[in-house]
Amino acid sequence: MSGHSKWHTIKHAKEAADAKRGAAFTKLTREIIIAVREGGASTDANYRLRLAVQKARDSNMPMDNIDRAISKGSGATSGGMVEMVMEGYGPGGVAIMVNATTDNHNRAVQEIRNVFNRSGGSLGENGCVSWLFQSRGVITVKLEKGMDPDELGLKAIDAGADDVATEGDYVEIFTRPDALEAVRKALVDQKVAVESAEVSMIAKQMVALEEKAAFQTLRMLEKLEELDDVQSVASNADFSDDIVEKYHSGARLNV
């Protein structure tokens, strides 16, 4: 999966900080509730729920919180939450997909639309960019001292992974969605510390941006992720190492 967006690396670092503050728990709770509503409260029978619970545990969400989310999803009323996908374009014409879970459709649409409009982007019709993405399992492993990314990649491929990419301090392992759990379990059994495992929308082809548009896009993606109703954001923007370093250092253009 060469050319995979470095946004995922940036996002994982941000999610780690959010988890420490408990800021991620609301989104994790909603993900569990929706999974239960769709497939039931048994993690043995509900594949999506197994992934949601594992993701919550990877983020150090207390088991009491997880159990309450499952109970809420099993109840007659679970907040009237619905899933929605919005598609559009960001600075430089990059494709952006937003997955949201909300109990107020109009509010979610308006907040997402506002971020697009204020960031130099525009919302499009359903299907306008989804054809540029494919659903993939993504397993993230943070490289610790002494870890060999090539050896890790071989372990992943042997376990059934399709591709492996190294981005900074992270190794991202790509699988078919239905193979995600088996590959994750195989790595854990080999004492590999998996930081996260989820099904994500991955761009089939990346688009390089000039510096101003790249900074605008990074800011836009962060603003979308910060919305309470937004569960995940995908883009086909490819950010260079130099752009990522400048963005993290705060040397952003005045845009």
Backbone as JSON, one array per atom type, in Angstrom:
{
  "sequence": "MSGHSKWHTIKHAKEAADAKRGAAFTKLTREIIIAVREGGASTDANYRLRLAVQKARDSNMPMDNIDRAISKGSGATSGGMVEMVMEGYGPGGVAIMVNATTDNHNRAVQEIRNVFNRSGGSLGENGCVSWLFQSRGVITVKLEKGMDPDELGLKAIDAGADDVATEGDYVEIFTRPDALEAVRKALVDQKVAVESAEVSMIAKQMVALEEKAAFQTLRMLEKLEELDDVQSVASNADFSDDIVEKYHSGARLNV",
  "N": [[0.85, -1.19, 0.0], [1.79, 1.3, -0.97], [2.59, 4.78, -0.63], [0.72, 5.45, 1.24], [-1.29, 7.58, 3.25], [0.19, 9.91, 5.48], [-1.41, 10.97, 7.33], [-2.64, 9.11, 8.94], [-0.62, 8.36, 10.69], [-0.24, 10.77, 12.05], [-2.76, 11.01, 13.18], [-2.9, 8.77, 14.89], [-1.01, 9.45, 16.84], [-2.27, 11.68, 17.93], [-4.63, 10.48, 18.84], [-3.65, 8.9, 20.88], [-2.95, 10.8, 22.78], [-5.48, 11.93, 23.22], [-6.81, 9.76, 24.34], [-5.61, 9.52, 26.82], [-6.69, 11.69, 28.09], [-9.26, 10.99, 28.2], [-10.85, 11.89, 26.22], [-11.49, 10.48, 23.97], [-13.33, 8.58, 24.61], [-16.11, 8.97, 24.31], [-16.59, 8.73, 21.55], [-15.77, 6.1, 21.17], [-17.65, 4.77, 22.74], [-20.0, 5.3, 21.32], [-19.45, 3.88, 18.99], [-19.47, 1.25, 19.91], [-22.14, 1.03, 20.78], [-23.6, 1.31, 18.35], [-22.64, -0.93, 17.0], [-23.66, -3.0, 18.6], [-26.41, -2.58, 18.27], [-26.67, -3.22, 15.58], [-25.74, -5.9, 15.33], [-26.16, -7.36, 17.66], [-25.44, -8.25, 21.15], [-23.44, -10.06, 21.65], [-20.07, -10.74, 21.65], [-18.91, -12.91, 20.49], [-20.56, -13.63, 18.38], [-20.87, -11.28, 16.98], [-19.02, -9.67, 14.83], [-18.32, -7.0, 14.27], [-18.74, -5.8, 16.74], [-16.79, -7.09, 18.28], [-14.46, -5.97, 17.2], [-14.91, -3.27, 17.88], [-14.94, -3.36, 20.68], [-12.34, -4.3, 21.15], [-10.87, -2.17, 20.12], [-11.62, -0.19, 21.94], [-10.49, -1.25, 24.27], [-7.8, -1.18, 23.52], [-7.45, 1.52, 23.69], [-7.41, 1.92, 26.35], [-9.87, 2.09, 27.64], [-12.02, 1.83, 30.37], [-13.35, -1.32, 31.56], [-15.85, -1.21, 32.76], [-17.02, 0.99, 31.49], [-17.17, -0.01, 28.89], [-18.91, -2.19, 29.25], [-21.22, -0.8, 30.02], [-21.76, 0.59, 27.68], [-22.35, -1.52, 25.94], [-24.65, -2.5, 27.2], [-26.33, -0.29, 26.93], [-26.57, -0.19, 24.16], [-28.01, -2.5, 23.82], [-30.45, -1.93, 24.89], [-33.9, -0.78, 24.77], [-34.03, 1.86, 24.09], [-31.49, 3.77, 22.72], [-30.51, 6.31, 22.52], [-31.23, 7.07, 19.95], [-29.33, 7.04, 17.92], [-27.71, 7.34, 14.76], [-25.88, 6.22, 11.89], [-23.84, 7.94, 9.51], [-22.49, 8.92, 6.35], [-20.45, 11.3, 4.87], [-19.31, 12.99, 1.99], [-16.76, 14.72, 0.17], [-14.72, 17.48, -0.99], [-11.45, 18.7, -0.33], [-8.95, 21.31, 0.27], [-7.06, 21.98, -2.68], [-8.4, 20.06, -4.05], [-8.47, 17.5, -2.96], [-9.81, 14.29, -2.04], [-12.22, 13.61, 0.45], [-13.6, 11.67, 3.03], [-16.09, 11.37, 5.48], [-17.03, 9.74, 8.35], [-19.7, 9.49, 10.52], [-21.42, 9.3, 13.68], [-24.41, 9.95, 15.13], [-26.91, 11.56, 17.22], [-28.37, 13.54, 16.29], [-29.12, 14.4, 13.32], [-29.32, 16.73, 11.67], [-27.77, 18.62, 13.07], [-25.22, 17.4, 12.97], [-24.71, 17.35, 10.18], [-24.65, 20.11, 9.64], [-22.48, 21.0, 11.22], [-20.33, 19.57, 10.09], [-20.47, 20.5, 7.46], [-19.85, 23.19, 7.89], [-17.14, 23.05, 8.64], [-15.99, 22.11, 6.26], [-16.62, 24.26, 4.51], [-15.36, 26.46, 5.74], [-12.76, 25.74, 5.53], [-11.9, 25.84, 2.98], [-12.95, 23.88, 1.4], [-15.51, 21.69, -0.04], [-18.69, 20.16, 0.27], [-19.92, 17.17, -1.32], [-22.06, 15.17, -3.47], [-23.46, 11.99, -2.41], [-21.3, 9.32, -3.04], [-19.54, 10.68, -4.62], [-16.79, 10.68, -4.11], [-16.28, 8.26, -2.95], [-15.61, 6.09, -4.53], [-12.94, 6.27, -4.85], [-11.75, 5.08, -2.73], [-11.06, 2.19, -0.67], [-12.22, -0.4, 1.48], [-10.27, -1.44, 4.14], [-8.49, -3.54, 6.43], [-6.61, -2.23, 9.08], [-3.78, -2.45, 10.94], [-1.95, -1.14, 13.55], [1.31, -0.75, 14.73], [3.5, 0.41, 17.13], [6.85, 1.2, 16.78], [9.18, -0.08, 18.91], [12.23, 0.24, 20.85], [14.8, -1.58, 19.38], [13.17, -3.12, 17.79], [12.69, -4.7, 14.67], [11.52, -3.5, 11.73], [11.31, -4.84, 9.28], [11.37, -7.54, 9.98], [9.05, -7.64, 11.51], [7.22, -7.07, 9.5], [7.41, -9.39, 7.94], [6.39, -11.28, 9.72], [3.77, -10.39, 9.82], [2.89, -10.71, 7.16], [3.13, -13.48, 6.94], [1.11, -14.12, 8.67], [-1.1, -13.51, 7.24], [-1.47, -10.94, 6.26], [-1.81, -8.36, 3.74], [-0.16, -6.25, 2.94], [2.49, -4.06, 4.06], [3.55, -1.08, 5.65], [5.94, 1.36, 6.63], [5.85, 4.17, 8.62], [7.47, 6.68, 9.93], [7.65, 6.28, 13.36], [5.91, 4.21, 13.35], [4.5, 1.1, 12.27], [2.37, 0.12, 9.78], [-0.03, -2.26, 9.07], [-1.69, -3.9, 6.54], [-4.75, -5.48, 5.77], [-7.27, -7.72, 4.41], [-10.63, -6.78, 5.21], [-12.05, -8.91, 6.48], [-10.0, -10.44, 7.41], [-8.72, -9.13, 9.38], [-9.0, -9.51, 12.22], [-7.91, -12.08, 12.62], [-5.24, -11.75, 11.81], [-4.41, -9.79, 13.63], [-4.66, -11.21, 16.06], [-2.79, -13.25, 15.63], [-0.4, -11.81, 15.61], [-0.4, -10.73, 18.21], [-0.23, -13.11, 19.64], [2.39, -13.68, 19.09], [3.71, -11.99, 20.7], [3.7, -9.36, 19.87], [3.12, -5.97, 20.35], [0.21, -4.64, 19.68], [-1.01, -1.56, 18.71], [-3.37, -0.48, 17.66], [-6.28, -1.68, 15.91], [-8.32, -1.68, 13.2], [-11.06, -1.31, 10.86], [-10.72, 0.6, 8.03], [-11.25, 3.28, 5.65], [-9.28, 3.35, 2.9], [-7.32, 5.19, 0.68], [-7.1, 4.53, -2.82], [-5.3, 5.67, -4.5], [-2.86, 8.13, -3.96], [-2.69, 11.75, -3.54], [-0.44, 14.27, -4.08], [0.23, 17.36, -2.42], [0.8, 20.9, -2.73], [2.61, 23.09, -0.46], [0.99, 25.06, 0.95], [-1.69, 24.18, 0.52], [-1.44, 21.67, 1.67], [-1.0, 22.21, 4.42], [-3.45, 23.48, 4.95], [-5.19, 21.35, 4.5], [-4.4, 19.48, 6.47], [-5.11, 20.9, 8.78], [-7.84, 21.04, 8.34], [-8.61, 18.31, 8.43], [-8.0, 17.74, 11.09], [-9.83, 19.45, 12.4], [-12.24, 18.32, 11.62], [-12.02, 15.77, 12.82], [-12.17, 16.54, 15.45], [-14.82, 17.09, 15.94], [-17.63, 16.11, 17.84], [-19.49, 14.29, 16.81], [-18.21, 13.0, 14.77], [-16.71, 10.03, 13.73], [-14.58, 8.99, 12.21], [-12.17, 10.01, 9.73], [-11.24, 10.06, 6.34], [-8.8, 10.5, 3.77], [-7.32, 11.25, 0.57], [-4.99, 12.63, 0.5], [-1.52, 13.06, 0.27], [1.05, 13.54, 2.4], [4.2, 15.02, 2.62], [7.27, 14.08, 4.34], [8.59, 16.36, 5.17], [6.56, 18.3, 5.27], [4.94, 17.22, 7.31], [6.72, 17.32, 9.47], [7.1, 20.1, 9.72], [4.49, 20.85, 10.31], [4.01, 19.6, 12.79], [5.91, 20.94, 14.27], [4.88, 23.39, 14.5], [5.36, 25.29, 12.65], [3.52, 26.54, 10.77], [1.91, 27.75, 7.83], [0.44, 30.97, 7.49], [-2.55, 30.55, 7.03]],
  "CA": [[0.0, 0.0, 0.0], [2.75, 2.41, -1.02], [1.99, 6.1, -0.71], [-0.35, 5.6, 2.24], [-1.26, 8.91, 3.85], [0.79, 10.08, 6.81], [-2.45, 11.44, 8.24], [-2.91, 8.06, 9.91], [0.42, 8.46, 11.71], [-0.56, 11.96, 12.84], [-3.99, 10.73, 13.92], [-2.63, 7.84, 15.99], [-0.34, 10.19, 17.9], [-3.29, 12.5, 18.56], [-5.56, 9.62, 19.57], [-3.0, 8.46, 22.12], [-3.09, 11.91, 23.73], [-6.89, 12.05, 23.55], [-7.2, 8.65, 25.21], [-5.15, 9.82, 28.17], [-7.59, 12.68, 28.67], [-10.61, 10.46, 28.18], [-11.63, 12.58, 25.19], [-11.87, 9.54, 22.91], [-14.27, 7.57, 25.1], [-17.44, 9.2, 23.77], [-16.65, 8.14, 20.2], [-15.68, 4.65, 21.32], [-18.94, 4.33, 23.26], [-20.97, 5.32, 20.22], [-19.11, 2.81, 18.08], [-19.95, 0.01, 20.53], [-23.61, 1.04, 20.77], [-24.06, 1.05, 16.99], [-22.3, -2.32, 16.69], [-24.63, -3.85, 19.3], [-27.71, -2.41, 17.62], [-26.66, -3.89, 14.28], [-25.47, -7.33, 15.33], [-26.37, -8.01, 18.94], [-24.51, -7.95, 22.24], [-22.45, -11.13, 21.82], [-18.82, -10.52, 20.9], [-18.61, -14.13, 19.73], [-21.36, -13.67, 17.16], [-20.89, -9.96, 16.34], [-17.65, -9.33, 14.45], [-18.09, -5.57, 14.42], [-18.64, -5.5, 18.17], [-15.47, -7.56, 18.74], [-13.48, -4.95, 16.81], [-15.16, -2.06, 18.65], [-14.49, -3.59, 22.06], [-10.89, -4.37, 21.14], [-10.39, -0.8, 19.94], [-11.81, 0.5, 23.22], [-9.49, -1.77, 25.2], [-6.5, -0.65, 23.09], [-7.41, 2.92, 24.12], [-7.46, 1.91, 27.82], [-11.2, 2.4, 28.12], [-12.36, 0.9, 31.46], [-14.33, -2.34, 31.21], [-17.18, -0.75, 33.19], [-17.54, 1.84, 30.41], [-17.48, -0.89, 27.76], [-20.12, -2.94, 29.6], [-22.36, 0.12, 29.99], [-22.05, 0.88, 26.27], [-23.03, -2.7, 25.39], [-26.0, -2.52, 27.79], [-27.1, 0.79, 26.32], [-26.9, -0.61, 22.8], [-28.98, -3.6, 23.89], [-31.71, -1.42, 25.42], [-34.94, -0.36, 23.83], [-33.65, 3.19, 23.62], [-30.04, 3.98, 22.78], [-30.19, 7.66, 22.11], [-31.64, 7.35, 18.59], [-28.15, 7.33, 17.12], [-27.64, 6.81, 13.4], [-24.61, 6.4, 11.19], [-23.93, 8.69, 8.26], [-21.23, 9.14, 5.64], [-20.48, 12.5, 4.04], [-18.18, 13.0, 1.07], [-16.51, 16.02, -0.43], [-13.39, 17.84, -1.46], [-10.7, 19.63, 0.49], [-8.04, 22.18, -0.46], [-6.33, 21.3, -3.72], [-9.25, 19.06, -4.68], [-8.32, 16.16, -2.39], [-11.05, 13.62, -1.67], [-12.37, 13.42, 1.89], [-14.78, 10.95, 3.49], [-16.33, 11.56, 6.91], [-17.97, 8.81, 8.97], [-20.22, 10.09, 11.75], [-22.49, 8.65, 14.44], [-25.03, 11.1, 15.78], [-28.31, 11.51, 17.62], [-28.99, 14.74, 15.71], [-28.63, 14.41, 11.94], [-29.18, 18.1, 11.16], [-26.61, 19.25, 13.72], [-23.99, 16.81, 12.44], [-24.52, 17.83, 8.8], [-24.29, 21.53, 9.66], [-21.12, 21.16, 11.75], [-19.38, 19.06, 9.1], [-20.51, 21.43, 6.34], [-19.15, 24.4, 8.28], [-15.7, 22.81, 8.57], [-15.63, 22.08, 4.84], [-16.71, 25.6, 3.92], [-14.37, 27.37, 6.33], [-11.41, 25.23, 5.27], [-11.61, 25.88, 1.55], [-13.44, 22.67, 0.75], [-16.92, 21.69, -0.37], [-19.35, 18.86, 0.33], [-20.43, 16.69, -2.59], [-23.13, 14.18, -3.4], [-23.05, 10.65, -2.02], [-20.66, 8.58, -4.12], [-18.67, 11.53, -5.45], [-15.38, 10.32, -3.92], [-16.13, 6.95, -2.31], [-15.01, 5.15, -5.48], [-11.48, 6.43, -4.76], [-11.31, 4.42, -1.51], [-11.44, 0.8, -0.45], [-12.25, -0.79, 2.9], [-9.12, -2.28, 4.48], [-8.12, -3.67, 7.83], [-5.35, -1.53, 9.36], [-3.21, -2.74, 12.26], [-0.84, -0.21, 13.81], [2.27, -1.17, 15.76], [4.53, 1.42, 17.38], [8.18, 0.59, 16.84], [9.92, 0.1, 20.15], [13.67, 0.09, 20.69], [15.25, -2.92, 19.05], [12.27, -3.81, 16.88], [13.06, -4.68, 13.26], [10.27, -3.4, 10.96], [11.27, -5.87, 8.23], [10.98, -8.8, 10.62], [7.65, -7.49, 11.86], [6.46, -7.18, 8.26], [7.38, -10.8, 7.55], [5.45, -11.94, 10.62], [2.43, -9.98, 9.42], [2.58, -11.36, 5.88], [2.93, -14.9, 7.24], [-0.16, -14.25, 9.38], [-2.2, -13.28, 6.32], [-1.56, -9.55, 5.84], [-1.6, -8.11, 2.31], [0.88, -5.26, 2.72], [3.04, -3.42, 5.26], [4.21, 0.2, 5.38], [6.53, 2.0, 7.8], [5.72, 5.63, 8.62], [8.05, 7.19, 11.16], [7.78, 5.31, 14.45], [4.81, 3.26, 13.27], [4.35, 0.16, 11.17], [0.97, -0.12, 9.49], [-0.21, -3.56, 8.43], [-2.97, -3.85, 5.83], [-5.37, -6.78, 5.57], [-8.68, -7.7, 4.03], [-11.43, -6.55, 6.42], [-12.41, -10.13, 7.18], [-8.8, -11.08, 7.94], [-8.13, -8.23, 10.37], [-8.95, -10.08, 13.57], [-7.0, -13.23, 12.64], [-3.87, -11.24, 11.75], [-4.12, -9.15, 14.92], [-4.49, -12.25, 17.07], [-1.53, -13.94, 15.35], [0.69, -10.93, 16.04], [-0.43, -10.69, 19.68], [0.28, -14.4, 20.1], [3.84, -13.64, 18.93], [4.18, -10.96, 21.63], [3.77, -8.04, 19.22], [2.2, -5.05, 21.01], [-0.62, -3.96, 18.69], [-1.54, -0.32, 19.27], [-4.76, -0.36, 17.24], [-6.7, -2.52, 14.8], [-9.63, -1.19, 12.79], [-11.36, -1.28, 9.44], [-10.67, 1.99, 7.6], [-11.31, 3.56, 4.23], [-7.93, 3.68, 2.46], [-7.31, 5.69, -0.71], [-6.45, 3.67, -3.81], [-4.19, 6.43, -5.07], [-2.65, 9.34, -3.18], [-2.5, 13.0, -4.26], [0.53, 15.17, -3.41], [-0.22, 18.75, -2.35], [1.81, 21.92, -2.43], [2.69, 23.32, 0.99], [-0.15, 25.78, 1.51], [-2.85, 23.29, 0.51], [-1.17, 20.58, 2.6], [-1.28, 22.71, 5.77], [-4.89, 23.7, 5.05], [-5.85, 20.05, 4.58], [-4.13, 18.92, 7.79], [-5.94, 21.61, 9.75], [-9.22, 20.65, 8.1], [-8.8, 16.96, 8.93], [-8.02, 17.81, 12.56], [-11.08, 20.08, 12.82], [-13.3, 17.32, 11.44], [-11.85, 14.74, 13.85], [-12.5, 17.09, 16.76], [-16.27, 17.15, 16.11], [-18.09, 15.0, 18.67], [-20.25, 13.31, 16.04], [-17.37, 12.37, 13.75], [-16.0, 8.85, 14.19], [-13.33, 8.85, 11.49], [-12.02, 10.81, 8.51], [-10.29, 9.5, 5.39], [-8.42, 11.43, 2.71], [-6.28, 10.74, -0.33], [-3.87, 13.57, 0.51], [-0.23, 12.47, 0.64], [1.85, 14.6, 3.01], [5.63, 14.7, 2.66], [7.87, 14.09, 5.67], [8.92, 17.74, 5.49], [5.31, 18.97, 5.65], [4.52, 16.69, 8.61], [7.64, 17.85, 10.49], [6.78, 21.52, 9.91], [3.17, 20.94, 10.95], [4.17, 19.25, 14.19], [6.76, 21.93, 14.95], [4.12, 24.63, 14.62], [5.78, 26.23, 11.59], [2.46, 26.48, 9.79], [1.7, 28.98, 7.09], [-0.69, 31.77, 7.96], [-3.63, 30.3, 6.07]],
  "C": [[0.89, 1.24, 0.0], [2.01, 3.73, -1.18], [0.86, 6.33, 0.28], [-0.19, 6.91, 3.0], [-0.66, 8.93, 5.24], [-0.22, 10.64, 7.8], [-2.74, 10.39, 9.3], [-1.88, 8.09, 11.04], [0.14, 9.64, 12.64], [-1.76, 11.67, 13.74], [-3.73, 9.81, 15.1], [-1.94, 8.54, 17.14], [-1.34, 11.05, 18.66], [-4.26, 11.66, 19.38], [-4.96, 9.14, 20.89], [-3.13, 9.53, 23.19], [-4.54, 12.06, 24.16], [-7.32, 10.98, 24.54], [-6.79, 8.92, 26.64], [-6.07, 10.82, 28.86], [-9.03, 12.17, 28.74], [-11.47, 11.05, 27.08], [-12.13, 11.64, 24.11], [-13.0, 8.61, 23.33], [-15.68, 7.74, 24.54], [-17.6, 8.56, 22.4], [-16.59, 6.62, 20.27], [-17.0, 4.07, 21.81], [-19.98, 4.27, 22.15], [-20.71, 4.18, 19.24], [-19.62, 1.46, 18.61], [-21.47, -0.07, 20.46], [-24.15, 0.7, 19.39], [-23.8, -0.41, 16.61], [-23.3, -3.28, 17.33], [-26.0, -3.77, 18.62], [-27.79, -3.16, 16.3], [-26.57, -5.41, 14.38], [-25.64, -8.05, 16.64], [-25.22, -7.83, 19.9], [-23.46, -9.03, 22.47], [-21.21, -10.85, 20.98], [-18.42, -11.74, 20.1], [-19.32, -14.12, 18.38], [-21.28, -12.37, 16.35], [-19.46, -9.5, 16.07], [-17.36, -7.84, 14.66], [-17.96, -5.17, 15.88], [-17.29, -5.94, 18.72], [-14.41, -6.51, 18.42], [-13.65, -3.68, 17.64], [-14.68, -2.2, 20.08], [-12.96, -3.64, 22.11], [-10.28, -2.98, 20.98], [-10.51, 0.0, 21.23], [-10.77, 0.05, 24.23], [-8.09, -1.26, 24.84], [-6.32, 0.81, 23.53], [-7.54, 3.06, 25.63], [-8.81, 2.37, 28.37], [-11.58, 1.38, 29.2], [-13.44, -0.09, 31.04], [-15.74, -1.95, 31.65], [-17.83, 0.11, 32.11], [-17.97, 1.0, 29.22], [-18.78, -1.64, 28.02], [-21.36, -2.04, 29.56], [-22.76, 0.45, 28.56], [-22.78, -0.28, 25.62], [-24.47, -2.77, 25.91], [-26.88, -1.46, 27.15], [-27.5, 0.42, 24.89], [-27.95, -1.7, 22.75], [-30.36, -3.12, 24.31], [-32.67, -1.0, 24.34], [-34.65, 1.01, 23.27], [-32.15, 3.34, 23.77], [-29.67, 5.32, 22.18], [-30.59, 8.0, 20.68], [-30.48, 7.63, 17.66], [-28.2, 6.64, 15.77], [-26.25, 7.05, 12.85], [-24.84, 7.18, 9.9], [-22.54, 8.84, 7.67], [-21.4, 10.37, 4.76], [-19.19, 12.56, 3.23], [-18.0, 14.4, 0.49], [-15.06, 16.22, -0.8], [-12.75, 18.85, -0.53], [-9.84, 20.55, -0.35], [-7.24, 21.39, -1.51], [-7.11, 20.2, -4.4], [-9.11, 17.66, -4.13], [-9.68, 15.61, -1.98], [-11.08, 13.37, -0.17], [-13.68, 12.7, 2.17], [-14.89, 11.08, 5.0], [-17.38, 10.57, 7.38], [-18.4, 9.38, 10.32], [-21.28, 9.19, 12.37], [-23.13, 9.73, 15.29], [-26.46, 10.81, 16.21], [-29.06, 12.73, 17.11], [-28.41, 14.94, 14.3], [-28.37, 15.83, 11.44], [-27.97, 18.81, 11.76], [-25.31, 18.73, 13.13], [-23.69, 17.32, 11.03], [-24.03, 19.27, 8.81], [-22.86, 21.73, 10.15], [-20.07, 20.69, 10.75], [-19.31, 20.01, 7.91], [-19.71, 22.7, 6.66], [-17.63, 24.23, 8.2], [-15.24, 22.78, 7.11], [-15.57, 23.5, 4.28], [-15.62, 26.54, 4.44], [-12.93, 26.95, 6.04], [-11.05, 25.24, 3.79], [-12.03, 24.64, 0.8], [-14.91, 22.79, 0.41], [-17.47, 20.27, -0.26], [-19.86, 18.49, -1.06], [-21.56, 15.72, -2.38], [-22.57, 12.83, -2.93], [-22.48, 9.91, -3.22], [-19.67, 9.38, -4.92], [-17.2, 11.17, -5.29], [-15.19, 8.92, -3.37], [-15.47, 5.92, -3.23], [-13.48, 5.22, -5.46], [-10.89, 5.68, -3.56], [-11.73, 2.96, -1.51], [-11.36, 0.5, 1.04], [-11.11, -1.77, 3.17], [-9.01, -2.4, 6.0], [-6.76, -3.02, 8.03], [-4.93, -1.83, 10.79], [-2.0, -1.84, 12.44], [0.01, -0.72, 14.96], [3.3, -0.06, 15.91], [5.87, 0.73, 17.54], [8.85, 0.94, 18.15], [11.41, -0.14, 19.88], [14.03, -1.37, 20.42], [14.35, -3.68, 18.11], [12.72, -3.64, 15.44], [11.79, -4.63, 12.43], [10.17, -4.44, 9.85], [10.84, -7.22, 8.8], [9.51, -8.79, 11.0], [6.78, -7.66, 10.61], [6.34, -8.62, 7.8], [6.4, -11.59, 8.42], [4.01, -11.64, 10.2], [2.0, -10.67, 8.13], [2.31, -12.85, 6.1], [1.58, -15.14, 7.91], [-1.36, -13.99, 8.48], [-2.39, -11.85, 5.88], [-1.27, -9.41, 4.35], [-0.42, -7.2, 2.05], [1.3, -4.65, 4.04], [3.72, -2.13, 4.85], [4.74, 0.76, 6.69], [6.44, 3.5, 7.63], [6.26, 6.15, 9.94], [8.24, 6.09, 12.18], [6.7, 4.24, 14.42], [4.95, 2.33, 12.08], [2.86, -0.08, 10.99], [0.84, -1.37, 8.63], [-1.62, -3.58, 7.83], [-3.47, -5.26, 5.54], [-6.71, -6.61, 4.86], [-9.49, -7.46, 5.3], [-11.74, -7.82, 7.2], [-11.21, -10.89, 7.75], [-8.17, -10.29, 9.08], [-7.95, -8.91, 11.72], [-7.95, -11.23, 13.65], [-5.54, -12.77, 12.61], [-3.49, -10.58, 13.06], [-3.82, -10.19, 15.99], [-3.15, -12.98, 16.87], [-0.34, -13.11, 15.81], [0.76, -10.86, 17.57], [0.12, -11.99, 20.25], [1.8, -14.48, 20.0], [4.46, -12.49, 19.73], [4.42, -9.61, 20.95], [2.71, -7.15, 19.86], [1.45, -4.25, 19.95], [-1.23, -2.72, 19.33], [-3.0, -0.11, 18.88], [-5.01, -1.3, 16.08], [-8.11, -2.11, 14.43], [-9.81, -1.34, 11.29], [-11.48, 0.18, 9.03], [-10.87, 2.09, 6.09], [-9.93, 4.08, 3.8], [-7.97, 4.09, 0.99], [-6.56, 4.73, -1.63], [-5.24, 4.35, -4.43], [-4.08, 7.76, -4.34], [-2.42, 10.55, -4.09], [-1.56, 13.88, -3.46], [0.03, 16.6, -3.5], [0.95, 19.7, -2.18], [1.62, 22.38, -0.99], [1.46, 23.99, 1.57], [-1.38, 24.89, 1.59], [-2.68, 22.14, 1.5], [-1.47, 21.01, 4.03], [-2.79, 22.92, 5.97], [-5.63, 22.37, 5.23], [-5.63, 19.4, 5.94], [-4.99, 19.58, 8.86], [-7.41, 21.21, 9.6], [-9.51, 19.26, 8.66], [-8.86, 16.95, 10.46], [-9.34, 18.4, 13.06], [-12.25, 19.1, 12.68], [-13.22, 16.26, 12.53], [-12.28, 15.24, 15.22], [-14.01, 17.19, 17.0], [-16.75, 15.91, 16.86], [-18.77, 13.9, 17.86], [-19.4, 12.53, 15.04], [-16.58, 11.21, 14.35], [-14.64, 8.72, 13.51], [-13.36, 9.69, 10.22], [-10.97, 10.14, 7.63], [-10.03, 10.5, 4.28], [-7.41, 10.76, 1.8], [-5.11, 11.71, -0.46], [-2.59, 12.87, 0.98], [0.68, 13.59, 1.13], [3.32, 14.16, 3.07], [6.13, 14.73, 4.1], [8.16, 15.52, 6.12], [7.68, 18.5, 5.96], [4.87, 18.52, 7.05], [5.4, 17.26, 9.72], [7.33, 19.32, 10.77], [5.46, 21.69, 10.65], [3.27, 20.65, 12.44], [4.97, 20.3, 14.96], [6.03, 23.26, 15.14], [4.49, 25.66, 13.58], [4.76, 26.19, 10.46], [2.33, 27.82, 9.07], [0.48, 29.7, 7.64], [-1.83, 31.66, 6.94], [-4.95, 30.14, 6.82]]
}
